[in-house]
Amino acid sequence: MYFAVKLLPGHAYDYRRFLAYSGLNKSRDSRSERAARITLYYHQVEKGLSLASPRAGFGMNVIPGLLDDVDAYLGAYGITDPATTAISALQGYLDYHERIGHPADYVRNRLSVIFDKYHIPLEQSQSWAGGVLPLSRAGLLAARNAGFKSFFESRYSVRQFAGGVIPESDIRSAVETAQKTPSVCNRQSWRVHAFSDAKQIERLLAIQNGSRGFGDQASVVLVVTSELRSFLGVAERYQPWIDGGMFAMSLCLALHDLGYGSCCLNWSKESGDDKLMRAAAAIPPSEQIIMLLAVGILPDEFRVARSYRPSVDQILVMHGA
Ligand SMILES: Cc1cc2nc3c(=O)[nH]c(=O)nc-3n(C[C@H](O)[C@H](O)[C@H](O)COP(=O)(O)O)c2cc1C
């Protein structure tokens, strides 16, 4: 009873902050919210292009709105990221459709209007980093062995897999490596539920709904959870996601080290889907689902979304002495 009451002010505080500052409030269109929306939608274009067989004409549910946002962003803030990265991703979209001989006139015409309106030289746009990168398995494995920075930077979210079986011993080994993740007071709340049966994978991914076009090529799906019983105070109410999220990152890196590709799959879900997943994956009630991971064998050649990163200056605030 004591904690039932004690938990409430914390949740009310988070509730107020999220309502005030997140992008939920669509009427307040700040620069950050516009940038987040552009990034979300151009990344859908990149993800589509990074599949083994992108569907001709894909993405038209988001592209018109994306182009509106890009136009408005360039008008308001000048020729700058993420509008520039979005343009580059859309140019990748045009290149792909040209290769497969499928008309993409709507995108071509709207981009051309934007280029004219903002006097963008075509050569300038070629240095912008949206779209996909072609990679090879051999190149990636070599980069992996060239020191930490190269190892870290050569991990990508992979959305093309070769199929085939991943030995259970490799999954065990990756989980064992990831156990070295730091956690609050070393409580190690993380748990991993591994699935390799194709039918079961299909069931889980249908609930997750973020792996269309590649989930069926995954050899293993991992559900990363945090055991809520590990947390003992009201101030720890978000620790399951922090420790579980850090563990999931380690797991991606451990899989990368073993030469497998992986893609994190979000568990940003409301209660209905959460209940469905718990039932389908037999997750104990006291565990919090953090995210899923699709894991697979790398093809010899494949493409990944470029997933542009901005300059450090946009991220790092140095607070002087
Ligand atoms: C928590 C989390 C959830 C994600 N969910 C999805 C998803 O549902 N589907 C997907 O294709 N990619 C998903 N991603 C992958 C991101 O798109 C990717 O990490 C991001 O673009 C950076 O690219 P990189 O991983 O290649 O560096 C997710 C990543 C994280 C960390």
Ligand as a Chemical Component Dictionary entry (heavy atoms), coordinates in Angstrom:
data_LIG
# 
_chem_comp.id                   LIG 
_chem_comp.type                 NON-POLYMER 
_chem_comp.pdbx_formal_charge   0 
_chem_comp.three_letter_code    LIG 
# 
loop_
_chem_comp_atom.comp_id 
_chem_comp_atom.atom_id 
_chem_comp_atom.alt_atom_id 
_chem_comp_atom.type_symbol 
_chem_comp_atom.charge 
_chem_comp_atom.model_Cartn_x 
_chem_comp_atom.model_Cartn_y 
_chem_comp_atom.model_Cartn_z 
_chem_comp_atom.pdbx_ordinal 
LIG C1  C1  C 0 15.231 0.130  -29.696 1  
LIG C2  C2  C 0 15.348 0.035  -31.179 2  
LIG C3  C3  C 0 14.259 -0.350 -31.905 3  
LIG C4  C4  C 0 14.351 -0.500 -33.302 4  
LIG N1  N1  N 0 13.273 -0.956 -33.994 5  
LIG C5  C5  C 0 13.389 -1.252 -35.305 6  
LIG C6  C6  C 0 12.311 -1.874 -35.987 7  
LIG O1  O1  O 0 11.263 -2.154 -35.425 8  
LIG N2  N2  N 0 12.491 -2.190 -37.292 9  
LIG C7  C7  C 0 13.667 -1.918 -37.957 10 
LIG O2  O2  O 0 13.764 -2.258 -39.138 11 
LIG N3  N3  N 0 14.700 -1.315 -37.326 12 
LIG C8  C8  C 0 14.605 -0.984 -36.012 13 
LIG N4  N4  N 0 15.655 -0.425 -35.329 14 
LIG C9  C9  C 0 16.912 -0.158 -36.028 15 
LIG C10 C10 C 0 17.175 1.332  -36.258 16 
LIG O3  O3  O 0 16.454 1.766  -37.367 17 
LIG C11 C11 C 0 18.705 1.527  -36.439 18 
LIG O4  O4  O 0 19.349 1.127  -35.256 19 
LIG C12 C12 C 0 19.089 2.979  -36.712 20 
LIG O5  O5  O 0 18.599 3.412  -37.946 21 
LIG C13 C13 C 0 20.614 3.138  -36.721 22 
LIG O6  O6  O 0 21.190 2.335  -37.723 23 
LIG P1  P1  P 0 22.311 1.265  -37.421 24 
LIG O7  O7  O 0 21.764 0.315  -36.394 25 
LIG O8  O8  O 0 22.559 0.569  -38.745 26 
LIG O9  O9  O 0 23.519 1.974  -36.925 27 
LIG C14 C14 C 0 15.569 -0.224 -33.962 28 
LIG C15 C15 C 0 16.665 0.193  -33.193 29 
LIG C16 C16 C 0 16.561 0.310  -31.834 30 
LIG C17 C17 C 0 17.778 0.710  -31.020 31 
# 
loop_
_chem_comp_bond.comp_id 
_chem_comp_bond.atom_id_1 
_chem_comp_bond.atom_id_2 
_chem_comp_bond.value_order 
_chem_comp_bond.pdbx_ordinal 
LIG C1  C2  SING 1  
LIG C2  C3  SING 2  
LIG C2  C16 DOUB 3  
LIG C3  C4  DOUB 4  
LIG C4  N1  SING 5  
LIG C4  C14 SING 6  
LIG N1  C5  DOUB 7  
LIG C5  C6  SING 8  
LIG C5  C8  SING 9  
LIG C6  O1  DOUB 10 
LIG C6  N2  SING 11 
LIG N2  C7  SING 12 
LIG C7  O2  DOUB 13 
LIG C7  N3  SING 14 
LIG N3  C8  DOUB 15 
LIG C8  N4  SING 16 
LIG N4  C9  SING 17 
LIG N4  C14 SING 18 
LIG C9  C10 SING 19 
LIG C10 O3  SING 20 
LIG C10 C11 SING 21 
LIG C11 O4  SING 22 
LIG C11 C12 SING 23 
LIG C12 O5  SING 24 
LIG C12 C13 SING 25 
LIG C13 O6  SING 26 
LIG O6  P1  SING 27 
LIG P1  O7  DOUB 28 
LIG P1  O8  SING 29 
LIG P1  O9  SING 30 
LIG C14 C15 DOUB 31 
LIG C15 C16 SING 32 
LIG C16 C17 SING 33 
# 
